[in-house]
Amino acid sequence: MVIVVVLFSGLCEILVAVAGHKIDMPIVAFTGEYFRGIWGGLVMVFAGVFYLRGISDFGEVHQLAKVFIGSLLVWIMAGTDLFALLAAALPSTENGRWINGAPEMLKTLAPPYSPAVILLPFSLLIIPCLRRLQPRPNAAP
């Protein structure tokens, strides 16, 4: 299910950016910025492609690596989006104040978020799978 959502969110980001619109829903927002929308959309589409390619034989190490790369792409996009959100919440717009107080900062950090931030907790599910991966005793290095 996450695979389809990652592909769909990437395609939506690309389409919204090409159209030049901005779509805000209660939880998720697709930006209308041309560079961020197309770049972020392509990264999310490729994350979905890596998920699709790696889910076929999930127990095999190469397929697990493809799923990990897809998760890594989601983490990179979510990390940059969270950094941009935090950097936008810190400075104050009022005269005489440089930094926002806690209520103003929390108001700025409220939803809607980008699709990568919404998908971040679901992409972290690869970590327990990587920890359970045991080397085979007779495997060649």
Long-range contacts (C-beta under 8 A, 24 or more apart in sequence): 2-51, 2-119, 2-122, 2-123, 3-48, 3-51, 3-52, 3-55, 4-48, 5-115, 5-119, 6-44, 6-47, 6-48, 6-51, 6-70, 6-74, 6-119, 7-44, 7-45, 7-48, 7-49, 7-52, 9-44, 9-115, 9-116, 9-119, 10-40, 10-41, 10-42, 10-43, 10-44, 10-45, 10-46, 10-47, 10-48, 10-115, 11-41, 11-45, 12-41, 12-115, 13-37, 13-38, 13-40, 13-41, 13-44, 13-115, 14-38, 14-41, 14-42, 14-45, 15-41, 17-41, 24-112, 25-112, 26-111, 26-112, 27-111, 27-112, 27-113, 27-118, 28-111, 28-112, 28-113, 28-114, 28-115, 28-118, 29-112, 29-113, 29-114, 30-114, 30-115, 31-114, 40-77, 40-81, 40-114, 40-116, 43-73, 43-76, 43-77, 44-73, 44-74, 44-77, 44-115, 44-116, 46-70, 46-73, 47-71, 47-73, 47-74, 47-77, 58-129, 61-133, 64-126, 64-129, 64-130, 64-133, 67-126, 67-129, 68-126, 68-130, 70-123, 71-123, 71-124, 71-126, 74-116, 74-119, 74-120, 74-123, 75-120, 75-123, 77-114, 77-116, 78-114, 78-116, 78-117, 78-119, 78-120, 78-123, 81-113, 81-114, 81-116, 81-117, 82-117, 85-109, 85-113, 85-117
